[in-house]
Amino acid sequence: MAESEWTRIFNIKVSNLRKGDSWGLEFDDSIVPNSPKFGWEQYIRNTGARFRCSRCGRTWPSNRVMVVFHMQLKDGQGVVKVRRFCQNCKRCYNAPMERPSVESDNIDILMESLMEKIRIKCYHEDLGKRNRPFRKLDVNNPHEPSHCEACRLGICTQN
């Protein structure tokens, strides 16, 4: 799904946060997992998505798509930076890393969970433990760590 869909859903969800604060969503492929900058908080979550090889056109689903959010609230201005981890085609030699295409319902679930994390980490609310599961895709092949950017960085949720 295009970044505009992520932003659209984010803006709907963020409108329910504390009035007077403004929040923005930025896509940032330079985010380093488990190393948020000073004053920033982190949330890592996996979801289901599809990929398409820009070389051969092959498509594949994955339920091991990692998304890292870094967030900060300062003087009523909130920023969330997001990085969606890529995978590459197992059939093409030297295949480029491809961005995931996440369906709207899974973006909605990601953003709902993100809002809970913002309320906990930025507004210090006690919400208890909740985590709505994402909608899994039909996947016929095992996850392949050698083709997963998140596995290469050691943050994939593969068991």
FENJO-V382390 format. One record per backbone hydrogen bond with DSSP energy under -1.0 kcal/mol. NH is the residue of the N-H (numbers start at 1). CO is the residue of the C=O. Records with the same first field share a line. If there is no record, write none. Layout:
NH: CO / CO
//
This chain:
5: 2
6: 2
7: 3
8: 4
9: 5
10: 6
11: 7
12: 8
13: 9
14: 10
16: 13
17: 14
21: 18
22: 76
24: 78
26: 80
28: 82
31: 28
35: 32
40: 37
41: 71
43: 69
45: 67
47: 65
49: 62
50: 101
51: 60
53: 58
57: 53
60: 51
62: 49
65: 47
67: 45
68: 83
69: 43
70: 81
71: 41
72: 79
74: 77
77: 74
78: 22
79: 72
80: 24
81: 70
82: 26
83: 68
85: 66
87: 98
88: 147
95: 92
98: 87
101: 50
107: 103
108: 104
109: 105
110: 106
111: 107
112: 108
113: 109
114: 110
115: 111
116: 112
117: 113
118: 114
119: 115
120: 116
121: 117
122: 118
123: 118
125: 119
147: 144
148: 145
149: 86
152: 148
153: 149
154: 151
155: 150
//
